Amino acid sequence: MLVTKQFRMSAVLASIVLCFFTVAQNLVYATHRISNLDRYVAPNGDDRNDGSRQHPWATLRQASENVKPGYVVHVQPGIYSAAVSTSISGAAAARIRFVSEVKWGAVIRTAGAAAAWTNDADFVDIVGFDISGDGYLGLFNRGSNVRIIANHVHDVAANGCTGNGGAGILNGKYSAGDNDVIGNVVHNIGENNKSCARVHGIYHSNLRGRIVNNISYGNEGYGIHLWHAADQVIIANNLVFNNRHGGILVGAGDSPYNGEASHPVDHVAVVNNIVIYNQNRYGVEELGVVGSSNQYMNNLVYRNHIADWKLLKGLQSGNISEDPHFLDYRPDGNGNYRLPAGSPAVGRGTALSAPKVDIDGHARPPGGYDIGPYQTGTSSAPLWPPEPCLPDCTD
């Protein structure tokens, strides 16, 4: 009997110890999970998983609903057919980053959605995705302090040149601001062989922000278009070619100010861009309500349809009109758009308002900025993924 009681007491004690050990283990595991800011998505994942590297989620929807400030969502290569919607905001010191683990390896292909990716959150980075769809928008941002970096946005249908318009990348909320479009390749937005003043490669309609190091070509409208409430924007070191309605447009009109003279687009810096062979209208154009402090510096603008320039009030300096002599120019985007040593664009850029790195993340040398997205003299492979500090890295 005594042995039995002792056995029972020992069993109870062992059970208590085991329970305490299990709780302690769970606490340690929970603490580890809370401190781990990396989450993973893969085509062979499962949305019932915990989003760890070993147990990834299957969809960006699941990731977007379970992020917190500071999280980095790593998306493995593969095709993701559901439209993406992101609405949880990061913070200035804890951005939320969605990163394709292989540049353009995570492919967003949508059918029946107006936009392939809609973002309604602030302090979010969207980095390195391949995005297309049969709607009228590729990547639609309505947040503030958002960075759209190194994506390949292409073949967005935007059929009909309707009042909805269309764009590869759209910063579309008029009251938002400080959105950056950095190092993206945007092309074939809209219908083939048509010209439309409403369907553009990159469209920016709010306060401040930077449009830098992008390549925009073969789009139905303009390569880069400012309108609505755009103001104090930097457009620098982009390559804009063979768009079917024009190159770069700087203007304001329609909602929210309806063309009021008191709300012009002003204090825009257009620097170090290569704008060539754009159809129908002008290379660089001002339209609508514009201020007198827009500056156009050190751009190469060449052989655009009507003329290279049509400015209403803008200030020009250091611009050139010469063939850039790319290593292999092709109008369909299949060329090599780097500059040879003898190009007139080499070393002719300005550091004022320009990004310190090129489209591949390589530093531009002080006093030797090239015009366009690529910097000559960089032979190493492109850096991937980009540093979180891009484009403001100093080292």
SEVO-250516 format. One record per residue (C-alpha): residue in three letters; chain; x negated, y, z negated. Coordinates in steps of 0.5 Angstrom, whole numbers, always signed. Each point is the difference from the previous one (the first is absolute). Example, Ala and Ser with C-alpha at 12.3 -4.5 7.8 and 13.67 -1.06 7.14 Angstrom:
residues 2
<rec code="ALA" unit="A" u="-25" v="-9" w="-16"/>
<rec code="SER" unit="A" u="-2" v="+7" w="+2"/>
***
This chain:
residues 395
<rec code="MET" unit="A" u="+0" v="+0" w="+0"/>
<rec code="LEU" unit="A" u="-6" v="+5" w="-2"/>
<rec code="VAL" unit="A" u="-3" v="-2" w="+6"/>
<rec code="THR" unit="A" u="+6" v="+2" w="+4"/>
<rec code="LYS" unit="A" u="+1" v="+6" w="-3"/>
<rec code="GLN" unit="A" u="-7" v="+2" w="+1"/>
<rec code="PHE" unit="A" u="+0" v="-2" w="+7"/>
<rec code="ARG" unit="A" u="+6" v="+4" w="+1"/>
<rec code="MET" unit="A" u="-3" v="+6" w="-3"/>
<rec code="SER" unit="A" u="-6" v="-1" w="+5"/>
<rec code="ALA" unit="A" u="+4" v="+0" w="+6"/>
<rec code="VAL" unit="A" u="+4" v="+6" w="-2"/>
<rec code="LEU" unit="A" u="-7" v="+4" w="-2"/>
<rec code="ALA" unit="A" u="-2" v="-3" w="+7"/>
<rec code="SER" unit="A" u="+6" v="+3" w="+4"/>
<rec code="ILE" unit="A" u="-1" v="+7" w="-4"/>
<rec code="VAL" unit="A" u="-7" v="+0" w="+2"/>
<rec code="LEU" unit="A" u="+2" v="-2" w="+7"/>
<rec code="CYS" unit="A" u="+5" v="+5" w="+1"/>
<rec code="PHE" unit="A" u="-4" v="+5" w="-3"/>
<rec code="PHE" unit="A" u="-6" v="-2" w="+5"/>
<rec code="THR" unit="A" u="+5" v="+0" w="+6"/>
<rec code="VAL" unit="A" u="+3" v="+7" w="-2"/>
<rec code="ALA" unit="A" u="-7" v="+3" w="+0"/>
<rec code="GLN" unit="A" u="-2" v="-3" w="+7"/>
<rec code="ASN" unit="A" u="+7" v="+3" w="+3"/>
<rec code="LEU" unit="A" u="-2" v="+7" w="-4"/>
<rec code="VAL" unit="A" u="-7" v="-1" w="+3"/>
<rec code="TYR" unit="A" u="+3" v="-1" w="+7"/>
<rec code="ALA" unit="A" u="+5" v="+5" w="+0"/>
<rec code="THR" unit="A" u="-6" v="+5" w="-2"/>
<rec code="HIS" unit="A" u="-4" v="-2" w="+6"/>
<rec code="ARG" unit="A" u="+6" v="+0" w="+5"/>
<rec code="ILE" unit="A" u="+2" v="+7" w="-3"/>
<rec code="SER" unit="A" u="-7" v="+3" w="+1"/>
<rec code="ASN" unit="A" u="-1" v="-3" w="+7"/>
<rec code="LEU" unit="A" u="+2" v="+5" w="+5"/>
<rec code="ASP" unit="A" u="-1" v="-4" w="+6"/>
<rec code="ARG" unit="A" u="+6" v="-4" w="+4"/>
<rec code="TYR" unit="A" u="+0" v="-4" w="+6"/>
<rec code="VAL" unit="A" u="+5" v="-2" w="+6"/>
<rec code="ALA" unit="A" u="-1" v="-5" w="+5"/>
<rec code="PRO" unit="A" u="+4" v="-4" w="+5"/>
<rec code="ASN" unit="A" u="+0" v="-6" w="-4"/>
<rec code="GLY" unit="A" u="+1" v="+3" w="-6"/>
<rec code="ASP" unit="A" u="+7" v="-1" w="-4"/>
<rec code="ASP" unit="A" u="+4" v="+6" w="-3"/>
<rec code="ARG" unit="A" u="+1" v="-4" w="-6"/>
<rec code="ASN" unit="A" u="-8" v="+0" w="-2"/>
<rec code="ASP" unit="A" u="-3" v="+5" w="-4"/>
<rec code="GLY" unit="A" u="-4" v="+4" w="+5"/>
<rec code="SER" unit="A" u="-7" v="-2" w="-2"/>
<rec code="ARG" unit="A" u="-5" v="-2" w="+5"/>
<rec code="GLN" unit="A" u="+1" v="-8" w="-1"/>
<rec code="HIS" unit="A" u="+8" v="+1" w="+0"/>
<rec code="PRO" unit="A" u="+1" v="+6" w="+5"/>
<rec code="TRP" unit="A" u="+7" v="+3" w="+2"/>
<rec code="ALA" unit="A" u="+3" v="-2" w="+7"/>
<rec code="THR" unit="A" u="+3" v="+7" w="+1"/>
<rec code="LEU" unit="A" u="-2" v="+8" w="+0"/>
<rec code="ARG" unit="A" u="+7" v="+1" w="-3"/>
<rec code="GLN" unit="A" u="-2" v="-4" w="-6"/>
<rec code="ALA" unit="A" u="-6" v="+3" w="-1"/>
<rec code="SER" unit="A" u="+3" v="+7" w="+1"/>
<rec code="GLU" unit="A" u="+5" v="-1" w="-6"/>
<rec code="ASN" unit="A" u="-5" v="-3" w="-5"/>
<rec code="VAL" unit="A" u="-6" v="+5" w="+1"/>
<rec code="LYS" unit="A" u="-2" v="+6" w="-5"/>
<rec code="PRO" unit="A" u="-4" v="+6" w="+0"/>
<rec code="GLY" unit="A" u="-7" v="-3" w="+1"/>
<rec code="TYR" unit="A" u="+2" v="-6" w="+4"/>
<rec code="VAL" unit="A" u="-4" v="-3" w="+6"/>
<rec code="VAL" unit="A" u="+4" v="-4" w="+4"/>
<rec code="HIS" unit="A" u="-4" v="-5" w="+5"/>
<rec code="VAL" unit="A" u="+3" v="-2" w="+6"/>
<rec code="GLN" unit="A" u="-3" v="-6" w="+3"/>
<rec code="PRO" unit="A" u="+0" v="-1" w="+8"/>
<rec code="GLY" unit="A" u="+7" v="-2" w="+3"/>
<rec code="ILE" unit="A" u="+6" v="+2" w="+3"/>
<rec code="TYR" unit="A" u="+5" v="+3" w="-4"/>
<rec code="SER" unit="A" u="+7" v="+1" w="+3"/>
<rec code="ALA" unit="A" u="+4" v="+4" w="-5"/>
<rec code="ALA" unit="A" u="+0" v="+7" w="+0"/>
<rec code="VAL" unit="A" u="-4" v="+3" w="-6"/>
<rec code="SER" unit="A" u="+3" v="+5" w="-5"/>
<rec code="THR" unit="A" u="-4" v="+3" w="-6"/>
<rec code="SER" unit="A" u="+3" v="+4" w="-5"/>
<rec code="ILE" unit="A" u="-4" v="+0" w="-7"/>
<rec code="SER" unit="A" u="-5" v="+6" w="+0"/>
<rec code="GLY" unit="A" u="-7" v="+0" w="-3"/>
<rec code="ALA" unit="A" u="-4" v="+5" w="-3"/>
<rec code="ALA" unit="A" u="-5" v="+5" w="+1"/>
<rec code="ALA" unit="A" u="-5" v="-4" w="-3"/>
<rec code="ALA" unit="A" u="+3" v="-7" w="+1"/>
<rec code="ARG" unit="A" u="+2" v="+0" w="+7"/>
<rec code="ILE" unit="A" u="+4" v="-6" w="+3"/>
<rec code="ARG" unit="A" u="-4" v="-3" w="+6"/>
<rec code="PHE" unit="A" u="+3" v="-5" w="+5"/>
<rec code="VAL" unit="A" u="-6" v="-3" w="+3"/>
<rec code="SER" unit="A" u="-1" v="-5" w="+6"/>
<rec code="GLU" unit="A" u="-5" v="-4" w="-2"/>
<rec code="VAL" unit="A" u="-3" v="-1" w="+7"/>
<rec code="LYS" unit="A" u="+1" v="+7" w="+4"/>
<rec code="TRP" unit="A" u="+6" v="-1" w="+5"/>
<rec code="GLY" unit="A" u="+1" v="-7" w="-3"/>
<rec code="ALA" unit="A" u="+6" v="+1" w="-3"/>
<rec code="VAL" unit="A" u="+5" v="+1" w="+5"/>
<rec code="ILE" unit="A" u="+7" v="+3" w="-1"/>
<rec code="ARG" unit="A" u="+5" v="-2" w="+6"/>
<rec code="THR" unit="A" u="+7" v="+2" w="-1"/>
<rec code="ALA" unit="A" u="+7" v="+0" w="+4"/>
<rec code="GLY" unit="A" u="+6" v="+3" w="-2"/>
<rec code="ALA" unit="A" u="-3" v="+5" w="-5"/>
<rec code="ALA" unit="A" u="+0" v="+8" w="+2"/>
<rec code="ALA" unit="A" u="-7" v="+0" w="-3"/>
<rec code="ALA" unit="A" u="-5" v="-6" w="-1"/>
<rec code="TRP" unit="A" u="-3" v="+3" w="-7"/>
<rec code="THR" unit="A" u="+4" v="+6" w="-4"/>
<rec code="ASN" unit="A" u="-4" v="+3" w="-6"/>
<rec code="ASP" unit="A" u="+4" v="+4" w="-5"/>
<rec code="ALA" unit="A" u="-5" v="+0" w="-5"/>
<rec code="ASP" unit="A" u="-6" v="+5" w="-2"/>
<rec code="PHE" unit="A" u="-7" v="-2" w="-1"/>
<rec code="VAL" unit="A" u="+0" v="-6" w="+4"/>
<rec code="ASP" unit="A" u="-5" v="-2" w="+5"/>
<rec code="ILE" unit="A" u="+1" v="-5" w="+6"/>
<rec code="VAL" unit="A" u="-6" v="-2" w="+3"/>
<rec code="GLY" unit="A" u="-2" v="-4" w="+6"/>
<rec code="PHE" unit="A" u="+7" v="-4" w="+3"/>
<rec code="ASP" unit="A" u="+2" v="-1" w="+7"/>
<rec code="ILE" unit="A" u="+7" v="+3" w="+0"/>
<rec code="SER" unit="A" u="+5" v="+0" w="+6"/>
<rec code="GLY" unit="A" u="+8" v="-1" w="+1"/>
<rec code="ASP" unit="A" u="+6" v="+1" w="+4"/>
<rec code="GLY" unit="A" u="+2" v="+6" w="-4"/>
<rec code="TYR" unit="A" u="-2" v="+7" w="+1"/>
<rec code="LEU" unit="A" u="-5" v="+1" w="-5"/>
<rec code="GLY" unit="A" u="-6" v="-4" w="-2"/>
<rec code="LEU" unit="A" u="-2" v="+2" w="-7"/>
<rec code="PHE" unit="A" u="+5" v="+5" w="-3"/>
<rec code="ASN" unit="A" u="-3" v="+4" w="-6"/>
<rec code="ARG" unit="A" u="+5" v="+4" w="-5"/>
<rec code="GLY" unit="A" u="-5" v="+1" w="-6"/>
<rec code="SER" unit="A" u="-5" v="+5" w="-2"/>
<rec code="ASN" unit="A" u="-8" v="-2" w="-1"/>
<rec code="VAL" unit="A" u="+1" v="-6" w="+5"/>
<rec code="ARG" unit="A" u="-6" v="-2" w="+4"/>
<rec code="ILE" unit="A" u="+1" v="-4" w="+6"/>
<rec code="ILE" unit="A" u="-7" v="-3" w="+2"/>
<rec code="ALA" unit="A" u="-3" v="-4" w="+6"/>
<rec code="ASN" unit="A" u="+7" v="-3" w="+2"/>
<rec code="HIS" unit="A" u="+1" v="-2" w="+7"/>
<rec code="VAL" unit="A" u="+7" v="+2" w="+2"/>
<rec code="HIS" unit="A" u="+2" v="-1" w="+7"/>
<rec code="ASP" unit="A" u="+6" v="-3" w="+4"/>
<rec code="VAL" unit="A" u="+6" v="+4" w="-3"/>
<rec code="ALA" unit="A" u="+6" v="+0" w="+4"/>
<rec code="ALA" unit="A" u="+3" v="+6" w="-1"/>
<rec code="ASN" unit="A" u="+5" v="-1" w="+6"/>
<rec code="GLY" unit="A" u="+4" v="+6" w="+3"/>
<rec code="CYS" unit="A" u="-4" v="+6" w="-2"/>
<rec code="THR" unit="A" u="+6" v="+1" w="-5"/>
<rec code="GLY" unit="A" u="+1" v="+6" w="-5"/>
<rec code="ASN" unit="A" u="-3" v="-5" w="-5"/>
<rec code="GLY" unit="A" u="-6" v="+0" w="+4"/>
<rec code="GLY" unit="A" u="-6" v="-4" w="-3"/>
<rec code="ALA" unit="A" u="-7" v="-1" w="-2"/>
<rec code="GLY" unit="A" u="-6" v="-5" w="-1"/>
<rec code="ILE" unit="A" u="-1" v="+4" w="-7"/>
<rec code="LEU" unit="A" u="+5" v="+5" w="-3"/>
<rec code="ASN" unit="A" u="-1" v="+4" w="-6"/>
<rec code="GLY" unit="A" u="+7" v="+2" w="+0"/>
<rec code="LYS" unit="A" u="+3" v="+3" w="-7"/>
<rec code="TYR" unit="A" u="+0" v="+7" w="+1"/>
<rec code="SER" unit="A" u="-1" v="+2" w="-7"/>
<rec code="ALA" unit="A" u="-6" v="-5" w="-1"/>
<rec code="GLY" unit="A" u="-7" v="+1" w="+1"/>
<rec code="ASP" unit="A" u="-8" v="-1" w="-1"/>
<rec code="ASN" unit="A" u="+1" v="-6" w="+5"/>
<rec code="ASP" unit="A" u="-6" v="-3" w="+4"/>
<rec code="VAL" unit="A" u="+0" v="-4" w="+6"/>
<rec code="ILE" unit="A" u="-8" v="-2" w="+1"/>
<rec code="GLY" unit="A" u="-3" v="-5" w="+5"/>
<rec code="ASN" unit="A" u="+6" v="-3" w="+3"/>
<rec code="VAL" unit="A" u="+1" v="-2" w="+7"/>
<rec code="VAL" unit="A" u="+7" v="+1" w="+3"/>
<rec code="HIS" unit="A" u="+2" v="-1" w="+7"/>
<rec code="ASN" unit="A" u="+6" v="-2" w="+4"/>
<rec code="ILE" unit="A" u="+5" v="+3" w="-4"/>
<rec code="GLY" unit="A" u="+7" v="+1" w="+4"/>
<rec code="GLU" unit="A" u="+1" v="-3" w="+7"/>
<rec code="ASN" unit="A" u="-5" v="-1" w="+6"/>
<rec code="ASN" unit="A" u="-1" v="+5" w="+5"/>
<rec code="LYS" unit="A" u="+5" v="+5" w="-3"/>
<rec code="SER" unit="A" u="-1" v="+7" w="-3"/>
<rec code="CYS" unit="A" u="+4" v="+2" w="-6"/>
<rec code="ALA" unit="A" u="-1" v="+6" w="-5"/>
<rec code="ARG" unit="A" u="+3" v="-4" w="-6"/>
<rec code="VAL" unit="A" u="-4" v="-6" w="+0"/>
<rec code="HIS" unit="A" u="-8" v="+1" w="-2"/>
<rec code="GLY" unit="A" u="-6" v="-4" w="-3"/>
<rec code="ILE" unit="A" u="-1" v="+4" w="-6"/>
<rec code="TYR" unit="A" u="+6" v="+5" w="-3"/>
<rec code="HIS" unit="A" u="-1" v="+4" w="-6"/>
<rec code="SER" unit="A" u="+5" v="+4" w="-3"/>
<rec code="ASN" unit="A" u="-2" v="+3" w="-7"/>
<rec code="LEU" unit="A" u="-5" v="+4" w="-4"/>
<rec code="ARG" unit="A" u="-7" v="-1" w="+0"/>
<rec code="GLY" unit="A" u="-3" v="-7" w="+2"/>
<rec code="ARG" unit="A" u="-6" v="-2" w="+4"/>
<rec code="ILE" unit="A" u="+1" v="-4" w="+7"/>
<rec code="VAL" unit="A" u="-8" v="-2" w="+1"/>
<rec code="ASN" unit="A" u="-4" v="-5" w="+4"/>
<rec code="ASN" unit="A" u="+6" v="-3" w="+4"/>
<rec code="ILE" unit="A" u="+1" v="-3" w="+7"/>
<rec code="SER" unit="A" u="+7" v="+2" w="+3"/>
<rec code="TYR" unit="A" u="+1" v="-2" w="+7"/>
<rec code="GLY" unit="A" u="+5" v="-2" w="+5"/>
<rec code="ASN" unit="A" u="+6" v="+2" w="-4"/>
<rec code="GLU" unit="A" u="+7" v="+3" w="+4"/>
<rec code="GLY" unit="A" u="-1" v="+7" w="-4"/>
<rec code="TYR" unit="A" u="-6" v="+3" w="-3"/>
<rec code="GLY" unit="A" u="-6" v="-3" w="-3"/>
<rec code="ILE" unit="A" u="+1" v="+4" w="-6"/>
<rec code="HIS" unit="A" u="+6" v="+5" w="-2"/>
<rec code="LEU" unit="A" u="+1" v="+5" w="-5"/>
<rec code="TRP" unit="A" u="+7" v="+2" w="-1"/>
<rec code="HIS" unit="A" u="+6" v="+2" w="-5"/>
<rec code="ALA" unit="A" u="-4" v="+2" w="-7"/>
<rec code="ALA" unit="A" u="-7" v="-2" w="+2"/>
<rec code="ASP" unit="A" u="-5" v="+5" w="-3"/>
<rec code="GLN" unit="A" u="-7" v="+1" w="-2"/>
<rec code="VAL" unit="A" u="-2" v="-7" w="+3"/>
<rec code="ILE" unit="A" u="-7" v="-2" w="+3"/>
<rec code="ILE" unit="A" u="+0" v="-4" w="+6"/>
<rec code="ALA" unit="A" u="-8" v="-2" w="+1"/>
<rec code="ASN" unit="A" u="-4" v="-5" w="+4"/>
<rec code="ASN" unit="A" u="+6" v="-3" w="+4"/>
<rec code="LEU" unit="A" u="+0" v="-3" w="+7"/>
<rec code="VAL" unit="A" u="+6" v="+2" w="+4"/>
<rec code="PHE" unit="A" u="+1" v="-3" w="+7"/>
<rec code="ASN" unit="A" u="+4" v="-2" w="+5"/>
<rec code="ASN" unit="A" u="+7" v="+2" w="-4"/>
<rec code="ARG" unit="A" u="+6" v="+1" w="+5"/>
<rec code="HIS" unit="A" u="+2" v="+7" w="-3"/>
<rec code="GLY" unit="A" u="-6" v="+3" w="-2"/>
<rec code="GLY" unit="A" u="-6" v="+0" w="-5"/>
<rec code="ILE" unit="A" u="+1" v="+3" w="-7"/>
<rec code="LEU" unit="A" u="+6" v="+5" w="-1"/>
<rec code="VAL" unit="A" u="+0" v="+5" w="-6"/>
<rec code="GLY" unit="A" u="+6" v="+3" w="-2"/>
<rec code="ALA" unit="A" u="+6" v="+1" w="-4"/>
<rec code="GLY" unit="A" u="+8" v="+0" w="+1"/>
<rec code="ASP" unit="A" u="+6" v="-3" w="-1"/>
<rec code="SER" unit="A" u="+2" v="-3" w="-7"/>
<rec code="PRO" unit="A" u="-1" v="+2" w="-6"/>
<rec code="TYR" unit="A" u="-2" v="+7" w="+2"/>
<rec code="ASN" unit="A" u="+4" v="+1" w="+7"/>
<rec code="GLY" unit="A" u="-5" v="+4" w="+3"/>
<rec code="GLU" unit="A" u="-1" v="+5" w="-5"/>
<rec code="ALA" unit="A" u="-6" v="+5" w="+1"/>
<rec code="SER" unit="A" u="-1" v="+0" w="-7"/>
<rec code="HIS" unit="A" u="-2" v="-8" w="+0"/>
<rec code="PRO" unit="A" u="-5" v="+0" w="+6"/>
<rec code="VAL" unit="A" u="-5" v="-6" w="+0"/>
<rec code="ASP" unit="A" u="-6" v="+3" w="-2"/>
<rec code="HIS" unit="A" u="-7" v="-1" w="-3"/>
<rec code="VAL" unit="A" u="-1" v="-6" w="+4"/>
<rec code="ALA" unit="A" u="-7" v="-2" w="+2"/>
<rec code="VAL" unit="A" u="-1" v="-4" w="+7"/>
<rec code="VAL" unit="A" u="-8" v="-2" w="+0"/>
<rec code="ASN" unit="A" u="-4" v="-5" w="+4"/>
<rec code="ASN" unit="A" u="+5" v="-3" w="+4"/>
<rec code="ILE" unit="A" u="-1" v="-3" w="+7"/>
<rec code="VAL" unit="A" u="+7" v="+1" w="+3"/>
<rec code="ILE" unit="A" u="-1" v="-2" w="+8"/>
<rec code="TYR" unit="A" u="+5" v="-2" w="+6"/>
<rec code="ASN" unit="A" u="+6" v="+1" w="-4"/>
<rec code="GLN" unit="A" u="+6" v="+0" w="+5"/>
<rec code="ASN" unit="A" u="+6" v="+5" w="+1"/>
<rec code="ARG" unit="A" u="-2" v="+6" w="-4"/>
<rec code="TYR" unit="A" u="-6" v="+2" w="-4"/>
<rec code="GLY" unit="A" u="-6" v="-3" w="-4"/>
<rec code="VAL" unit="A" u="+1" v="+5" w="-6"/>
<rec code="GLU" unit="A" u="+7" v="+4" w="+0"/>
<rec code="GLU" unit="A" u="+3" v="+5" w="-5"/>
<rec code="LEU" unit="A" u="+8" v="+0" w="+0"/>
<rec code="GLY" unit="A" u="+5" v="+2" w="-4"/>
<rec code="VAL" unit="A" u="-1" v="+5" w="-6"/>
<rec code="VAL" unit="A" u="-8" v="+0" w="-1"/>
<rec code="GLY" unit="A" u="-4" v="+5" w="-5"/>
<rec code="SER" unit="A" u="-6" v="+4" w="+2"/>
<rec code="SER" unit="A" u="-5" v="-4" w="-4"/>
<rec code="ASN" unit="A" u="+0" v="-7" w="+3"/>
<rec code="GLN" unit="A" u="-7" v="-2" w="+2"/>
<rec code="TYR" unit="A" u="-3" v="-4" w="+6"/>
<rec code="MET" unit="A" u="-7" v="-1" w="+0"/>
<rec code="ASN" unit="A" u="-5" v="-5" w="+3"/>
<rec code="ASN" unit="A" u="+5" v="-4" w="+4"/>
<rec code="LEU" unit="A" u="-2" v="-3" w="+7"/>
<rec code="VAL" unit="A" u="+6" v="+1" w="+4"/>
<rec code="TYR" unit="A" u="+0" v="-2" w="+7"/>
<rec code="ARG" unit="A" u="+4" v="-2" w="+6"/>
<rec code="ASN" unit="A" u="+7" v="+0" w="-3"/>
<rec code="HIS" unit="A" u="+6" v="+1" w="+5"/>
<rec code="ILE" unit="A" u="+2" v="+7" w="+0"/>
<rec code="ALA" unit="A" u="-5" v="+3" w="-4"/>
<rec code="ASP" unit="A" u="-5" v="-1" w="-5"/>
<rec code="TRP" unit="A" u="+3" v="+5" w="-5"/>
<rec code="LYS" unit="A" u="+6" v="+4" w="-1"/>
<rec code="LEU" unit="A" u="+0" v="+4" w="-7"/>
<rec code="LEU" unit="A" u="+4" v="+5" w="-2"/>
<rec code="LYS" unit="A" u="-4" v="+3" w="-6"/>
<rec code="GLY" unit="A" u="-5" v="-5" w="-2"/>
<rec code="LEU" unit="A" u="-7" v="+2" w="+0"/>
<rec code="GLN" unit="A" u="-6" v="-4" w="+4"/>
<rec code="SER" unit="A" u="-7" v="-1" w="-1"/>
<rec code="GLY" unit="A" u="-5" v="-5" w="+2"/>
<rec code="ASN" unit="A" u="+4" v="-4" w="+5"/>
<rec code="ILE" unit="A" u="-2" v="-3" w="+6"/>
<rec code="SER" unit="A" u="+3" v="-3" w="+7"/>
<rec code="GLU" unit="A" u="-5" v="-5" w="+2"/>
<rec code="ASP" unit="A" u="+1" v="-8" w="+2"/>
<rec code="PRO" unit="A" u="-2" v="-3" w="-7"/>
<rec code="HIS" unit="A" u="-4" v="-6" w="+4"/>
<rec code="PHE" unit="A" u="+3" v="-5" w="-4"/>
<rec code="LEU" unit="A" u="-4" v="-7" w="+0"/>
<rec code="ASP" unit="A" u="+6" v="-3" w="+4"/>
<rec code="TYR" unit="A" u="+6" v="+5" w="+1"/>
<rec code="ARG" unit="A" u="+7" v="-4" w="+2"/>
<rec code="PRO" unit="A" u="+7" v="+3" w="-1"/>
<rec code="ASP" unit="A" u="+3" v="-6" w="-2"/>
<rec code="GLY" unit="A" u="-4" v="-1" w="-7"/>
<rec code="ASN" unit="A" u="-5" v="-5" w="+2"/>
<rec code="GLY" unit="A" u="-6" v="+4" w="+1"/>
<rec code="ASN" unit="A" u="-6" v="+2" w="-5"/>
<rec code="TYR" unit="A" u="+2" v="+7" w="-2"/>
<rec code="ARG" unit="A" u="-7" v="+1" w="-4"/>
<rec code="LEU" unit="A" u="-5" v="+5" w="+2"/>
<rec code="PRO" unit="A" u="-6" v="-1" w="+4"/>
<rec code="ALA" unit="A" u="-6" v="+4" w="-2"/>
<rec code="GLY" unit="A" u="+1" v="+5" w="+5"/>
<rec code="SER" unit="A" u="+7" v="+2" w="-1"/>
<rec code="PRO" unit="A" u="+2" v="+7" w="-1"/>
<rec code="ALA" unit="A" u="+4" v="-2" w="-6"/>
<rec code="VAL" unit="A" u="-6" v="-3" w="-4"/>
<rec code="GLY" unit="A" u="-2" v="+5" w="-5"/>
<rec code="ARG" unit="A" u="+4" v="+5" w="+2"/>
<rec code="GLY" unit="A" u="+5" v="+0" w="-6"/>
<rec code="THR" unit="A" u="+1" v="+4" w="-6"/>
<rec code="ALA" unit="A" u="+0" v="-3" w="-7"/>
<rec code="LEU" unit="A" u="+6" v="+5" w="-2"/>
<rec code="SER" unit="A" u="+6" v="-3" w="-2"/>
<rec code="ALA" unit="A" u="-3" v="-7" w="+4"/>
<rec code="PRO" unit="A" u="+0" v="-7" w="-4"/>
<rec code="LYS" unit="A" u="-7" v="-2" w="-2"/>
<rec code="VAL" unit="A" u="+1" v="-7" w="+3"/>
<rec code="ASP" unit="A" u="+2" v="-2" w="+7"/>
<rec code="ILE" unit="A" u="+5" v="-5" w="+1"/>
<rec code="ASP" unit="A" u="-4" v="-6" w="-2"/>
<rec code="GLY" unit="A" u="-2" v="+3" w="-7"/>
<rec code="HIS" unit="A" u="-7" v="+2" w="+2"/>
<rec code="ALA" unit="A" u="-3" v="+7" w="-2"/>
<rec code="ARG" unit="A" u="+0" v="+6" w="+4"/>
<rec code="PRO" unit="A" u="-7" v="+3" w="+0"/>
<rec code="PRO" unit="A" u="+0" v="+7" w="-3"/>
<rec code="GLY" unit="A" u="-1" v="+5" w="+6"/>
<rec code="GLY" unit="A" u="+1" v="-5" w="+5"/>
<rec code="TYR" unit="A" u="+8" v="-2" w="+0"/>
<rec code="ASP" unit="A" u="+2" v="-3" w="+7"/>
<rec code="ILE" unit="A" u="+7" v="+2" w="+3"/>
<rec code="GLY" unit="A" u="+5" v="-6" w="+0"/>
<rec code="PRO" unit="A" u="+1" v="-6" w="-5"/>
<rec code="TYR" unit="A" u="-7" v="-3" w="+1"/>
<rec code="GLN" unit="A" u="-7" v="+2" w="-2"/>
<rec code="THR" unit="A" u="-6" v="-1" w="+4"/>
<rec code="GLY" unit="A" u="-6" v="-4" w="-3"/>
<rec code="THR" unit="A" u="+4" v="-5" w="-4"/>
<rec code="SER" unit="A" u="-2" v="-7" w="+2"/>
<rec code="SER" unit="A" u="+3" v="-4" w="-6"/>
<rec code="ALA" unit="A" u="+7" v="-3" w="+0"/>
<rec code="PRO" unit="A" u="+6" v="+3" w="-3"/>
<rec code="LEU" unit="A" u="+1" v="+0" w="-7"/>
<rec code="TRP" unit="A" u="+6" v="-4" w="-3"/>
<rec code="PRO" unit="A" u="+4" v="+1" w="-4"/>
<rec code="PRO" unit="A" u="-1" v="+8" w="+0"/>
<rec code="GLU" unit="A" u="-2" v="+3" w="-6"/>
<rec code="PRO" unit="A" u="+5" v="+2" w="-5"/>
<rec code="CYS" unit="A" u="-3" v="+7" w="+1"/>
<rec code="LEU" unit="A" u="+1" v="+1" w="+7"/>
<rec code="PRO" unit="A" u="+0" v="+5" w="+3"/>
<rec code="ASP" unit="A" u="-3" v="+4" w="-5"/>
<rec code="CYS" unit="A" u="-6" v="-5" w="-2"/>
<rec code="THR" unit="A" u="-7" v="+4" w="-1"/>
<rec code="ASP" unit="A" u="-5" v="-6" w="+0"/>
***
